[in-house]
Amino acid sequence: MIARWILLSLLPVVAGISLTQSRRLSAIIGMGLFSLVLAAVYLLMHAPDVAITEATIGAALVTAIYVLAIRRTGRLTVVADEVPGLIAREGDRVAGLEYEILKGFAQQIGLDLSIQFVPLRRVRWLVAHHEADLGAGGMIHCGDAEGTLSSTPMHLATGLFAFSGTGMQQETEPAREAPDYEGYFSELLAHDKQGTLSAAVTSLDLARVLSLGRVGAALQDLARVDGEYGYAFLISRRRTTLQRDYAAYLTQLRASGRLDEMIERHFT
């Protein structure tokens, strides 16, 4: 009798905790626990058949279905080109300004952050084909670009550079999607050693120029492209809700002064 009343009193508590969880997975686990407690109540009320049904369907089957359903939607999936200072692996962890922004944003909207490093051109393809939520790694703001891709508001100003003779100083439109090259950022060092860097790269942004310069790459023929540019995250034009949520989060970061603190920490 006492055990039954204890379990009955636990039901609204467990339900309340489940409904107030910001993460979907935590809420689903809580509702599964609710079903288990309810099954125990049925058992104590001498209804073992109902208890077994509640445990197998409510706690096991329904919980499993929900977990499978949110396996993708419960994550903020980001694909990125690895750029030191912005987003890069440091040992067994990921660090950089963009990683810190993304981590905070994922926490804000109650999702788990999942980052996959891929070649630069693959970043754009995956976002355009809805295989990832955001593209990171020194992407240039293109808020008025046409097509399936757009970008979030810029979080950091930058500059673009092209090798002398490429014509990039006059052609401002191709610079919108700069930087542009095959493979990973780390492979640019191999091109530098082979003397093919200027042939492999359409243009470079400031973060990549600084990173290559620190390791002694030959960048003497680089010239700055006219115009004002900024780093942003790539996003599909269809993801209007995610775009709005991120814009609100970035505005909050700027207003609180935290964005300036992040920039100073990673680039000074």
N, C-alpha and C positions, 0 to 999 in steps of 0.2 A: 504493500500500500504506500509506504513512504517513498520507495524507489520510483513508483509510478508518478507521484506528485513532483518529485525532484526532476524527473525527465520532462513532465509537462511544463514545468516552470522554465526549463532550459530551451524549449522550442521557440518562444518569442525572442529570447536572447540571441540564439544562433541565427534566427531569421533576420533580426535587426543588424547583426554584425555583417551578415552576407550582403544585405542590401546596401550597406554603406561603404563597401569596398570600392576603391578606385580602379583596381586591376580586375579585368574580367576573370582571369584564372582563379584569383583568390575568392571571388564571388561564387564561382561554380563549385569550388571545393567546399565552401561554406554551405551551399545548398545540398551538396551530397551528404555532408555531415548532418544537416537537418533531416534528410530522409532516413539516415541510420538511426537517429534518435527517435524519430517517429515510428520506425519499425520496432524498436525496443519497447515503445509504449504499447503498440498493438500486441506484442508478445505477452506483456504483463497483463493485458486485458483479456488474455485467453483467446486470442485470434491469431494463431500461428500461421494460417494460410495467408491472411492479409499482411502479416509481418514479412513473410517470405517474398510476397509480391512486391511490397514496398522496397525491400532491400535490393532485390534483383533488378527491378525496373527503375525505381526512383533514384536509388543510390548508385547503382552500377551502370546500367544501360544509358539512362538519360545523361548522367555525368560524363560518360565516355563520348557520347554524341556531341555534347557541348564543347568538350575539350578538343575534339577533332575539328569542330566548326570554327573555333577561334585560333587554331594553331597558326594560321596566317594573319588573321585580323588582330590578334593580340600582340603583334610586334610592329615596330616602326622599322621597316626594312630599308637600309641605306646601302647603296653601292658607291664606291669611291676609288679614285686614283690616289695613290699614296704620295702626299706632298709634305715634307718636313715643315713643322710650324703650323700647318693647317690641320692635317689629319694623317697620322703615320703610326706604324708599330714601333714601340720602344721596348724591346725584350718581349715579355708575355702580355703587355698591355698596349692600349691605343691611347695616343695623346695628341694634343694640338687644339687650336682655337675652335675649329669647326666641330671636332669631337665633343668638346665641352659644351658648345651650344646645342648640339644634337642630343646629348645625354640629358641636359636640363629640359629640353622640349619634350622628349619621350616621357620623362617623369611627370611633366606638367599635364600631359594628356592621358596618363595612366597606361602606357605601353612599354614593352621591353624593347630596348634598342638592339638591333641586329645589323652589324656592319660587315660587308664583304668587299675586299679589295679586288678590283678587276682592271683590265686595260682601259685607257681613257675613252676611246671611242665606244667601248662596250658599256660604259656608264650611260651614255646618251641613249643607246639602243634599249637597254633594260628599262629605263624610266619611260621612254616613249611607248614601249610595249607592255607597260603596267606590270613588269616583273619586279619592280622595286618602287618604293614610295618616294624616295628622294635620291638625287645624285649629288655627291660631294667631291671635294678634292680640288679646290681652286677653280670652280666653274665661274664663268663670267656672267654677270647680270644681263638677261635678255628679256626683260619684261614685256617688250612690245614686239617680240619675234613672232613670226607666223608659224603655222604647223601645229604639231601635237605637243611640243615642248614649250614650257614657259619657265619662269624662275621666281623664286621668292624675293622679297625685298633684300637689297644688298646689306651685308653685315660688316664689310670692310672694303675701303677704297684700295685700288691697286693701279698698276700701270701695265701696258702691253709693249712688248719689244719684238722687233723682227730683224732678221739679218739683212744687212745692206744689199740692195739689188733685188729683193723679193717683191718690191712694189707695195708692200703692206702699208707704207706711210700714206699712200694715196687711196688705197682701197679700204675704206673704213668698214664697209659691210661685212667682209669675211672675218674681220677681227672680232665680230660679235660673239662668235662661238669659240674663240681662242681660249686657251691653247688647243692645239690640234697635232696629234702624232700617233703613230701606231704603237701598240704595246703598252708597257708600264713605264712610269716615270723613271724607275731605276735603270731601264735600258738605254736612256739617253746618255749615260756615262760611256756605254759601249760605243755609241755613235761618235762621241767626242774623241775617244781613243783611235777610232778608225778614220777620223777626219770627215765624217759624213753628217755631223750634227746639223749643219745649215740646210742640208738636203732633206733630212728626216723631219724637221720641225717647221711648221708654217709660222707659228709665233709662240712666244713665251710670256707668261705673266710674271709679276715681280717676285712672288714667293719662289717660283721655280728658278728664276735667274739667280736669286740670292743663294738658294740651295746648291745649284750647280757651281756657282762662284766659290763657295766654301770648300769644295773638293777639287778646285783647280781646273775646271772646264774652260775651254777656250771660247770666250764670249766677246772678244774685242770688236767684232763686226756687228754687234747688236745696236740697233737704233730704236729709240722710243717712238711708238705709234701715237699720233695725235688723237686726243679725245680723253674723256673721263670714263673710267671703268671701275667696276666693283665686284667683289666676290659675292656669290649667292649660291643657293642650292637649286638644282634642276628639279622640276616637278611637272607632271602631266597637267595639261590644261583642264582635264576633267576633274582633277582633285580639288575642287573649289573649297570644300570644307577644310581639308588639310591646309590649303593655302591660307585661308582665313585664320585658322588657329595659330599657324606659325607666325603670321604677320602680327597678331595680337601678342604673342610671346616675345617676339623681337622688340616690339614697342615697349613692353614691360621691362625688358633687359636694358634698353637705352635709358628709360626714365629713371630706373633705379641706380644707374651708373655701373652696373655689373658688367655690361658689355665692354666699357672702356677699361675696366680692371682686367678682364680676360685678355684684351688686345695687348695691354701693357705687359702682362705676365708672359705672353708667348712671343712677343716681337720686340722686346727691349733687353 
